[in-house]
Every structure is written in C-alpha cells, then in structure tokens.
Amino acid sequence: MSENNETPDAPEPKPVPEDSVPLRSGRTPSPAQDTTLLAQDDISAPAGIGEEIDERAAKRAERIVATFFLLAFAASVGFLVYFIGWSGRHGGMHGVDRTRESNLWFGGLMALAFLAMAIGVTIWVRRLMTSKPIVQERHALGADADTRASFTEAFLEGADDSGITKRPLLRRTLLLAAAPLGIAPLFLLRDLGPLPEKRLRHTYWADAVKRARAQGKKGVRLVVDGTGQPLKVSDFSSPGGMITVLPEGLEEHLPEEQVLTQTAKAVTILINVPVDEFKPVAGRENWHVNGIVAYSKICTHVGCPAALYEQTTHHILCPCHQSTFDATDGAKVVFGPAARSLPQLPLSVEDGYLVATADFPEPIGPSFWERG
Amino acid sequence: MSEATAPKAVEGPLNFLDERLGSTGFFNRNLKKVFPDHWSFMLGEIALYSFIILLLTGTFLTLWFKPSMLEVVYDGSYTKLNGVKMSEAYASTLHISFDVRGGLLMRQIHHWAAILFMSSILAHMLRVFFTGAYRKPRELNYLIGIGMFVLGMLEGLFGYSLPDDLLSGTGLRITQGVAEAIPIVGTYVYMFLFGGEFPGQDIVPRLFTLHVLLIPALILGLVTAHMMIMWHQKHTAMPVKHQTEEQVYGYPFYPVFMAKTGAYFLFTFGVLALLATFAQINPIWLFGPYDPGAISAGSQPDWYMGVLEGALRIMPNWEITAWGHTLSLNVLIPALVPLGIIFTGAAVWPFVEAWVTGDKRAHHVNQRPRNAPVRTAVGIAAVTFYGLLWLAGANDVLADKFHVSLYATTWFFRVTFFVGPVIAYIITKRVCLGLQRKDAEIVAHGMESGTVLMSPDGEFSERHDPLRDERRAVLLSKENSRPEPPATDANGIPAPNSKGPLGHLRSRLNRAWTFDDIPVEEHEHDHGHEVESGREPEQLNH
C-alpha cells in the first residue's frame, strides 16, 4: 500500500535547519511556554509542518493519506457498483423500502467518498506540504493624485467633445425619451392577474344559495368536506363536535381549476356549542340551529385554517399564529394577533338538513386595504 | 516547482492562454497570493460551497420536477397516496423521491444545503460584524453580503413552496395574507402574484421560474462580485503577530490554500451527504397534498423565516379601520419592522460607525470584539432581538415541550422583545470592558505562571512570566481611544464636525463610544522581558 502512487506530487520533506522554525500565527499560546511541545505532536499544528517532521514520519503520513484516498476510491466504486448491480433489480427503484435502502447506500457511500478524500487532503496539507508562511505587502487601493487628475481631464474633455454640456436641448430630450421607456416594462406586467374588484367580498356560498333559492329552496345544504355528504341536524346533534363543511354543489358546478380556489374561500367550520352556553350575537339570534353554528375556517389574521377546537373552553385556535376565537360568542378574538372575529354563516334547517341561507355577511380571511 | 521549466502539460496550455489573453502575468502575481489563517474565515467558504452544491443538486431536481398545478390523480409507487388528487408538482416530487434512484438523496442534500447556506452566511456575517471586518475599504462587499442573505431568504421561501405539499401551501397562504395586508396596493399585489385568487394555478410555475432562474442568477452575480472584490482587496487578517495594515502574513494560495479549500468543499459536500442520508428533512409524502382547509399543528417554516413567523405570532392584534379603509398593523408591523431594523441597521452601520468615530482610515487588520465594546454590545443586542423573535416562531413547540401555557410564552416574548436587547447590551459591554481590563493587567504584569513562591518572611505570591511575543501582539493590537479634540478650540471656534444638532449628536455618540475605554499598553519600566514577581496586592485578587 505504501508503494501506490496516489500522491505522486507529495513533496519530499527536507530536514529542518535549526534556525528556520516556521513562524506560527493565530494560535493561542500554551501557558506552558514550551514551544517544542507544539511542533511535533500537536495535531492542530498549522500547514507547512512538513518542514519539521522527519522522513520516517513523513512516509507514515504519506501512507495514511494514500489510505484515505484509496478508501474514497473504494467508496466511489461501491457507489457505481451498487447503482449498476443492485439498485435496479426487479425493474428499478420504487416504493418506500427501496427508497430507504438506496438512500442509505447512495448517501453513505457518497459521504464516505467525499469525507475520506477531504481528510486525506487535509492530512496532506498539514503533514506533508512544505510551504512556509510568507508575507505580502498591502497596497493602498486608491489611485494617486496624478491618475485622478488625468481621469478628470479625460472625462471633462469627453463631455465637452460630445457636446452634452453645451447643448442642453439634446440632454433634456434624451432624458425625456428615456423616461417612458423605463416605465413601459411595468405596464407589461398588468396581465399577471385580474383586478381585485369585488371578488374578495363574497364566497361560493353566495352562488350556491342563489341557485338553491332559484329552485324554490330556503338555502343551500352543507356538505361534509371530504365525503361530500349533506349533513342532517340529527347527524350532528352531540354538543362539542366540530366538522368542516362546504356548500353543496361546489365540485359539481365549478370548472376543475376553480374548485381548490373556491374551496379556499368557502371552507367553513361547523360547531355544536351547548345551547345553554351559547350567546348569539345581537341580530344573529336565528343564525344557529340549537347551538350549531358555522364560522369561516379561514383565519382573519393571515389566512391559515383555524382548525383546532377545544371542547371544554369552546375556543377555536389557529395553529399557525395562535389566534384564538370564542365559538360561544360570535367567534370573537380572545387571544393572538387576529383582529377580527371569524365571519359567521347564517344557518337554518330544511327537510331535516342543515342549510345556509346566505353568504358570510363580510369578507372572509385576512384584512385588506379596501375592506373597510 | 523550483525548476526553470514547467512540465509540458502545464507549459503548453499556459502559453496558449497567455498569447491570447495575456494571462500569465495575472497567474504569476496571484499564484502565491497570501491567505491569512483563522478558523472563522472558513464560514464564508461553507456558504460558497453550499451554494455550488445547491446549483448542482437543484439542476438534478429540475430534470424531473413538473412546476404545474394541474390536478392529477396519483398512481405511483408511494402506495399510501394512490388515488389521491394532487397537483402535478406534488406528484412529480413524489416521483423524484420514490422512483428516481438517488432522487430522495438529492432532494435532501438540496434542502440541507439551503439550510447550511443560510446558516453559514449568518455566521459569516456575525464574524465580519464582530471583528469590524466591514470597515473601510470593505463596506461595499459587506452590503453585497447582506443582499445575498435577503435573496437567500426569498430563494428558500420560494423553493420550499414548490412541492405544493400541505406545509408549503400553508407557507404560501401566509405569504398571500401578508401581501394582502399591504396598504393601498395589497389586493393588487395579491392578484398579480397569484394570477387571481389563492391558490389559483399560476403560483407554482411562477415561483419555479424565480427560484431556478432569476434569483440564483442574481445570487451568482453577487457571489462573483463578492469573491472578486475580496481577492482584489486581499483578505482581512486577525490581529496577530506579523499581521499589520501594511502587510498580510499567511500561507500561499498555491499549493496550501488551494488544497485546504478543496478539502473544505469535499468536507461540506460530505457532511451534507451524511445529513441527507441519516437525517430526514421535509418528508413531503407524510404531509399530503395541499388542501386549503387542512393544517397540521406545529407548522414551522425553515429556520431563516422563523424570525418573521415569530414576529407575526407575538404581535398584538392592532388593526385600524377608518374612512372605509383597513390598515392591518397586526400583519404589517411584524412583516416589515423587525427585519427592517435588522437589515437597515446592518447596512448603515459601517457608515454610522465611521461617522461617530471619525475614523476614515482603511483597515485590514480586524479588531477583537472586546476592543470595540459598543459595537460588540450592539451586535449582541441585535442577535438577542433576532434570536428572541426566532424562538417566538416556535412558541407553540416551546409551550408544549416546557409544559407552560401558550399564552404565557407569547407574553414572555412580548416583554423580552423590548427588555432582552437592552439587558444584552449592558451585559456585553461590561464583559468587554472586563476583558479589556484583564488584557491591560496581563500586558502590564505578565502571565500568571501558576507557580506560587514563598518569600523568606513567609509571604506567598504568584510568579508572573513575561508574555510570549504572539500573545503580546494580540493584546497590544488594541488601539486605545484618544479623547476627541474639544468641541471648541482656544478661540471659541467650534471644530468642523461638531456644529449644529447633528454635530452635537456626533460628539455625544463619540463620547459614548470611547469614554470608558481601558487603555492596554506596556509600561515604560517593563518594556523588556524581565519577570515580575507579582507582589502588588491587586495581582493576587484574580
């Protein structure tokens, strides 16, 4: 192994003359004051230490470095061998188990190759390189006075020759011509999206209620998020329950690319608050059904789903920034950064099913400038 | 290499290039360029190498990733999600993880490298700040560095938003909520960013282009400028023996630094590969596809966004509604103020410091943090400020782990947000001055040897040894502050830069900067190397 030539360029260490101990810098001196202790055995000795160690130690260091390089070589070969020989068996990689296995082999061998090579080079630098620290001058960065004067002269001469100083009309019309060109690209960004108009002020509940009314119904049924099943009052009669609902027909009546966007606005939580603890907001006395109450699930802070409901305190908590709303009291804010109550959806009963009789009375989700 | 002719394999290409580019002069000047040595100089290198690794792994990922929000029904080798509706972006990320050999490894290296990139930039910036390495002539490179950190935050946010899993969708939802809160133009910014209402179908392709093309190109440009300026100005050095304003001392670029930095790249890559192998990161398959009605508790952004998250969490719910308009201070203040203070403060600091101290000289030798107590104390106050907000971004996790009320953690951070930096400032300044005092004592009286002597009359004393040259050079690197010339000279004429209210402010700040400075200097009588016997009682105190 010692005869391999992985490191053909490793310089031969030279015996150290008595008076040329390399300068050392940036190190905290040992209080022991014994400089000879440092040079030979201190593994943190600086680069260029090769100058100080004898031929036998250098040979040993060379063998160690070469061993690490061989290890890196073996690891890279192992990587290739695993890839070609094993990773593709039974028709290639698929699934969790094979991913876990290949991640371990690829990653482990790759890390081994890199780290072994890195350690080898580091030992090489620290033990075998014979470069000595050197000193270089720093120079002032600025130009001297003559150069600056010469530049100024050339600059003024150029300005003069071009006539830009003598002919203000040229200068001003050029600036005038450039100004609108600079703004034009911003106009090109106009079609990035539609104008906000009124679209933040209503949700799909409005369309759904309108459609139900047109069919002579009282309101639109609430369907359970996920299953799409309409919800009967009797299905949701035990106090303390919470469920996420959407307006019926959202998926059926909307084009596919609209479904997620409309869901993001219409998503609503339905909570069964014990009727004796429920305090309806003034003017909304008939918006609940025996304590079953519906609020927008989109937090009024920055729009995370306010998805946690604590049965004992009847608090609705948004897990993103901990805004807390009181379900018994119109979902008003009791803690956290949200400023406004969760908007409430007016509920009623029709044929034993829970229905919404109108859209949320105010915009849902985070506040915005035009909200008012 | 001391031979007169280089090997043919080197000589040939070298001459080819030289005759066309005139490059040998440059190589000749720079081959042995001196690089001063200090462990903290490697922090920036980690950032550079993480960036290179990000480019390599990121390119790999783009070969399979589909930046599309079109809905598909998953039918792939991660069987738990078979039949689930999801975006193509999420499905292709699952494909990379479970069907491409090495795909998961590359994804995890990419994510870990992003985290390491931002961490090492931050550590590098702290090193530069606390040692005063940003001082003239390096202010511009310092500003470039701050720019790269800001771009890195955006790049990271956009990057982890791409897979369109539940966690990344939640991050985008918050981004949308913050955009909406901007006064006057908020809803327009929101509509234009998302191409309509959230989430729409445009945001992932748009973020993809920004993430793989625009921002990396900007960062690459800034990295190049950063490196070229650093090379041109020469690296700063720590205040140790042989390092002066006129010279730089260290090992030559070729071969020592070249080999060391090469090894360092390999170390960085190796450690990232190790992390990616054994430490799972962002397991998007466990989160599921994005669903605007779903959320998991303990949702956390990557660490570099934590400070914004924390600010959002602890802000009181102030909102102003007047004249038909709503101003969401509860969102605007946390989104703008804390990072505004940090980044603006960091950017103007070099210029403010030069103005206050009146120091317009170029500096190439760094300062020890203790020797600039006001700067160090301000820095630690800023670290405290940032750190508290960052911790506040995990207040739910903290409440859970330490079994305290969630509201109590929020109130803790609301109070310490103001108090913490002040306490940090005071303590740090005292520690710095204490260290200065200790340095002054060591320089004046020598090192404690640990040898206790008994005098013939029974008195014990400790022997003090002379300092080694290296140590003396470090301690004496302190530039003792000189009192400013009085604001008015003998004839009552005010000094040029102390006029007016700004001049008065400057004078006061200058006094605050220097008034309690403790001179570290050698006394005339022990200029040589004689041994102090340490009889003075004050020496026995420590």
Interface residues (C-beta under 8 A of the other chain):
Chain A: L23 R24 S25 G26 R27 T28 P29 P31 Q33 P46 A47 G48 F83 S87 G88 G92 M93 H94 G95 V96 T99 S102 N103 L104 F106 G107 G108 M110 A111 L112 A113 F114 L115 M117 A118 I119 V121 T122 W124 V125 M129 S131 P133 I134 V135 Q136 E137 R138 A140 L141 L189 L192 G193 P194 L195 P196 R199 L200 D225 T244 E256 E257 L260 T261 T263 A264 K265 V267 K297 I298 H301 V302 G303 C304 P305 A307 L308 P319 C320 H321 Q322 S323 V333 F335 G336 P337 A338 A339 R340 G365 P366 S367 F368 W369 E370 R371 G372
Chain B: K32 K33 V34 P36 D37 H38 E71 G76 S77 Y78 T79 S97 F98 D99 V100 R101 G102 L104 L105 Q108 P137 T170 R173 I174 Q176 G177 V178 E180 A181 I182 P183 I184 V185 G186 T187 Y188 Y190 M191 F192 L193 F194 G195 G196 E197 F198 P199 G200 Q201 D202 H232 Q233 K234 M238 V240 K241 H242 Q243 E245 E246 Q247 V248 Y249 G250 Y251 P252 P255 V256 A259 K260 G262 A263 Y264 L266 F267 F269 G270 V271 A273 L274 A276 T277 F278 P292 G293 A294 I295 S296 A297 G298 S299 E309 L312 R313 I314 M315 P316 N317 W318 E319 T321 G324 H325 T326 L327 S328 N330 V331 P334 A362 H364 N395 D396 L406 Y407 T410 M447 S449 G450 D465 R468 E470 R471
